[in-house]
Structure formats: C-alpha cells, structure tokens
C-alpha cells in the first residue's frame, strides 16, 4: 500500500474517532480539529511539535481573551480595533521566542477563542486534546510506523549460526 494512501486512511480514522469521542468528553469537535490542524501545520513531528502546538495555540487563547478585555477596557468605539492592533503586535514580537515561533499556531488560538464565544476552558481543553490526536495520528501514519507494519507482515529469514 502506498504511504500516501496509508496516511490518508489513518488520519481519516483518527478524525472520525475524534468526532465521536469529543462530545463524550464534553469537548468541542471543531476546536479540537483546530488543535489537530495546528499540530500538522507546524511542519514538525513528535513531542516537540506537540509542545510547540500547545504553547502557541494556548498563548493565542490568552491573546484572544486579552483582545476582548482590552477592547472593553478602552471603552471607545475604536477600542476593539486598537486592542487587536496592539495584541497582534505582541503576537508577532513574541514569535521571536522559540516556543512561540509558530505564529500561525497562535492565531489558531486567537480565532478559535472568538469562534467559541470566549469559552476559554472548553477551548483550551479541546485544543490540547485535539493536538494529542494530531500527534497520535502522525505517529501512526509516519514512515516508521508504515515500515514497522510492513516488517510485521514479512517473515524474516532466521539467522544461521555457524557451529
């Protein structure tokens, strides 16, 4: 089976599994898909990608909350625009730090905060678990996993020992 087909099947399986499991866990399906997507969009793999995804998307949730709070605090009709401008500046500057360098991951957290109407607890949990599903899907579908499955199907020749 070609690796691209194997990957498609595995990721389709994990996407379907997430869609079924998320409501049972009280999590948002779509916010979890945002975490799943951010994991893959990072361009990295493994635990390092998971940490980067968590750091940036959760920082984004905090930034989304900050935009809302600051916009309200300013108390003028231009308040939200000023708050967004200021916090986006912070997001870009924070991208100079290693664990916040995946700026699109931060924006996943920001836009998801507004898409979920500010329910940051639900959002944070869904992003975190969704990214874990991304990691598991990645590990199950990568070439090493594919190679392990291929080797399991093949019966190796027993090694001959000279007496």
FENLIN-V339955 format. One record per run of one state. SS is the DSSP state (A for helix, B for strand, O for the rest). FROM is the first residue (numbers start at 1). LEN is the number of residues. If there is no record, write none. Layout:
ss=<SS;SS>
from=<FROM;FROM>
len=<LEN;LEN>
//
This chain:
ss=<O;A;O;A;O;A;O;A;O;A;O;A;O;A;O;A;O>
from=<1;3;25;29;42;46;75;79;95;98;101;103;116;120;142;143;154>
len=<2;22;4;13;4;29;4;16;3;3;2;13;4;22;1;11;10>
//
